[in-house]
Amino acid sequence: MMLVGLLGFGGTDRMMRTLDEALDAIGVALPDFPAIDAVTGEDGRAALAVTADRRVAVVRVRGARVSGREVTWPMLRQTIDGIVVETGDRRLGDVTLVGVTALDVRRLGQAMAA
């Protein structure tokens, strides 16, 4: 049973409800991405993170697995459901940050800069 959990099969679903959980997930998925701030979707399944020099990355959780990639700002677009990140990555696919608005994205890193 323990091996199953280590391999990311079964077990409890990972969620990102807080800033710390999102930053931890970014650290797992993209260890060389020095995120300073993040915004999470209402469903806890996706987060968008930013570095001090305004680079941006998206991370998604599926079950216990975490995956992500650095993206560019033009890959983000607002929809009725939230922000969609068109990653261009077949494995990751398009990622929707449910309930996140353009205003939420604009605020990324603002508190850190003050």
N, C-alpha and C positions, 0 to 999 in steps of 0.2 A: 504494500500500500504506500509506503514512503517513497519508493522509486517512482511510482505513478505521479505523486505530487511534485517531485523534483523535475520530472520531465515536462511538467505543465499540463498533464492530462488529469481530468477530474478535479477533485478538491473544490475549494471555494472560489468563487469569482472575485477577481481583483476589481476594485472600484476606485475612482478618483473623485472624492467629494470635497477635499480641501486642497489648499495651495500646497501644503507639504506632501500630500499623497501624489499630486500631479508632478511636483518636482522630483519626487522619488522615482516615479514611473519614467520620467524623461531620463533620469540618471541611469536607469536599467536599460532602456531602449537605445539611448544615445549617450554613452559615457563621456564622449569628448565634446558635448554640447553644454557650455556653462550657463544654463538657464538662471535668470534672476527673478522671473515672474511668470505666471501662467494663469490661464482661465480654463475652467472645465465646463463641459456640457452638463445640462441638468440631469442627464441619465447616468453620469459618472463613467461613461465609456470612452470619452475622448477629451484631449486637452491640447491647447495651443500654448507654446512657451516662447519666450523671447530672451535674447542675451543683452548684455549692456550695450553692445554695438548694433542692436536692432535686428540681428538675424532671428529667424523664426523657424520653429519646428512644430510638427504635429505628432502626437502619440495616441495610440488606440489600444484598448485592452479587449481581449477576447478570452473569456474564462480567466485562467491564471496567466495567460501569455500577454506580453507587452511588446508592441512593435511601433516603430516611428521612423521619421526621416526629417531632415532639414528641407524646408520648402522656401519658395520665394513669395513675397507679398502678393504678386498678381495671381497666384494660385488660389487665393481666398475670394469667396463671393458670398453675399448675403442672400438667403432664401427665406421663405415664410417660416420654415422649421428651425433655422439657425444659420450659422456660418458653415459653408461647405468648403473643404480643402480638396482641390483636384490635384492629387499627388503625382499622377502620371506613373505611379508604381503599381504594377499588376498585382503584386502580393498584398500591398496595403490597401489599394483601391481609393476611392473617394471617401473622405472622412467627414461626417457631419457632427458639428458641435451643437447639439440640441439646445435651443433656448438662448444661445449666445448671439449677441447683436454686434453690429459694426461699432457701436459706442464702447462695448466691452473690449473689443480688440484695440480700439484707439487708446484705451486706458492702460494697456499692457506696459509695464515698466515705468509708469508715471510716478507711482509712490516711491520707487527706488531712486528716481532722478531728483526728487525733492529734498 
